[in-house]
Amino acid sequence: MRSFRALNSSGLTLIELVIAMAIMAILAAAVLPMAEVTVTRTKELELRRSLREIRTAIDEYKDDYDKAVEEKKTFAAVDETGYPESLESLLEGNDWGGLYSYKKRYLRRIPKDPFDRYDEGWGECSYEDQPPCSSKGGRDLYDVSTRSNDVALDGSYYNEW
């Protein structure tokens, strides 16, 4: 009797293996869509952070321009808005005619658009463009947006953020 019991308890039957695999497949099928949503949500958070960082830098650049004009460190041209000419202007910085004893830089690097699949860069709008703008028509940089036409988890379009 002892040897009979040892033979029966030594392994799993084919049915038990099939049932275990079916349960694992059902669990995997439930987890994969949740993982995709998590990846999308992470990209959306990164997009919001990047837009906030660039827009804050643009606003600081404009504030420093206005302060330099007010303190007569630099003179405003007739058609000049005070916004940077490009994203690269935010990297290079400006001393504003002696307002600062150094070139104040507004960005360390240009953040990458997490939804930019084709390496097109940010969509740029000038102060003269009518919102919503798809391409920069003026000489300055007033706002940025993603070029992605995808729909966000909340139902809005990323390029409208």
C-alpha positions in Angstrom: 0.0 0.0 0.0 2.9 2.3 0.7 4.3 2.1 -2.8 0.9 2.7 -4.4 0.5 6.0 -2.5 4.0 7.2 -3.5 3.1 6.7 -7.2 -0.1 8.7 -7.1 1.4 11.8 -5.3 4.6 12.2 -7.2 3.4 14.5 -10.0 0.6 16.5 -11.7 -1.9 15.1 -14.1 -2.4 16.6 -17.6 -5.8 18.0 -16.6 -4.2 19.9 -13.6 -1.5 21.4 -15.9 -4.1 22.5 -18.4 -6.3 24.1 -15.8 -3.2 25.9 -14.2 -2.2 27.2 -17.7 -5.8 28.4 -18.4 -5.8 30.3 -15.1 -2.4 31.9 -15.9 -3.6 32.9 -19.4 -6.8 34.6 -18.0 -4.7 36.5 -15.5 -2.2 37.6 -18.1 -5.0 38.8 -20.4 -6.4 40.9 -17.6 -3.0 42.5 -16.7 -1.9 43.5 -20.2 -4.5 46.2 -20.9 -3.8 47.7 -17.5 -0.1 47.8 -18.3 -0.8 49.6 -21.6 -2.9 52.2 -19.7 -0.1 52.7 -17.2 2.4 53.3 -20.0 0.1 55.9 -21.6 -0.6 57.6 -18.3 3.1 57.8 -17.7 3.7 59.4 -21.1 0.9 61.9 -20.4 2.5 62.9 -17.2 5.8 63.4 -18.9 4.1 65.5 -21.6 2.5 67.7 -19.0 5.8 68.2 -17.2 7.6 69.0 -20.4 5.0 71.5 -21.5 5.0 73.2 -18.1 8.8 73.4 -18.1 9.0 75.0 -21.5 6.1 77.3 -21.0 7.6 78.5 -17.6 10.9 79.1 -19.3 9.2 81.2 -22.0 7.3 83.2 -19.4 10.5 83.8 -17.4 12.3 85.0 -20.6 9.5 87.4 -21.3 9.5 88.7 -17.7 13.2 89.3 -17.8 12.8 91.1 -21.1 10.1 93.4 -19.7 12.2 94.0 -16.6 15.3 94.9 -18.7 13.2 97.3 -20.8 11.7 98.9 -17.7 15.1 99.4 -16.1 16.4 100.7 -19.5 19.0 98.0 -19.8 17.8 97.2 -23.3 15.5 99.0 -25.7 12.4 97.5 -27.3 12.1 97.6 -31.0 8.7 98.6 -32.5 7.8 95.1 -33.6 9.4 93.2 -30.8 7.3 91.2 -28.4 9.9 90.1 -25.9 9.4 86.5 -26.4 12.3 84.2 -27.4 13.0 83.6 -31.1 13.3 79.9 -30.6 13.7 77.1 -28.1 17.4 77.4 -28.6 17.3 81.0 -27.3 16.1 79.5 -24.0 19.2 77.3 -23.9 21.7 80.0 -24.9 20.4 82.5 -22.4 20.8 86.3 -22.3 22.3 88.9 -19.9 19.7 91.5 -20.9 22.2 94.3 -21.4 23.7 94.0 -17.9 20.5 93.1 -16.0 22.4 90.0 -14.9 26.2 89.7 -14.6 26.0 86.4 -16.5 24.0 84.9 -19.3 20.8 83.6 -17.7 19.8 80.3 -19.2 16.2 79.3 -19.0 16.5 75.6 -19.9 19.3 73.1 -19.4 18.0 71.0 -22.2 15.0 70.9 -24.5 12.6 68.3 -23.1 11.6 65.5 -25.5 8.0 65.1 -26.6 7.0 61.6 -25.3 4.5 61.3 -28.1 6.8 62.4 -30.9 7.2 59.2 -33.0 8.9 60.7 -36.0 11.3 63.0 -34.2 9.6 66.1 -35.5 10.1 68.2 -32.4 7.6 70.5 -30.7 4.9 72.4 -32.5 5.7 76.1 -32.1 3.4 79.1 -32.1 4.3 82.7 -32.3 2.6 85.6 -30.5 1.1 86.7 -33.9 -0.5 83.3 -34.6 -4.2 82.7 -33.9 -4.9 79.7 -31.6 -5.0 76.9 -32.2 -1.9 77.1 -34.4 -0.3 74.2 -36.1 2.9 75.9 -37.3 4.8 79.0 -36.3 4.1 82.0 -38.5 5.8 84.8 -36.7 9.4 85.6 -35.5 9.0 84.7 -31.8 8.1 81.7 -29.7 4.9 82.2 -27.7 3.8 78.7 -27.0 4.6 75.0 -27.7 2.5 71.9 -28.1 2.9 68.3 -29.2 2.4 67.5 -32.8 0.6 64.3 -31.9 -3.0 64.0 -33.0 -3.7 61.1 -30.6 -6.5 61.2 -28.1 -5.6 61.3 -24.4 -7.1 59.0 -21.8 -9.5 61.8 -20.7 -10.8 62.2 -24.3 -9.0 65.4 -25.2 -6.4 65.7 -28.0 -2.7 66.0 -26.9 -2.0 68.8 -29.3 -4.7 71.0 -27.5 -2.9 70.8 -24.1 
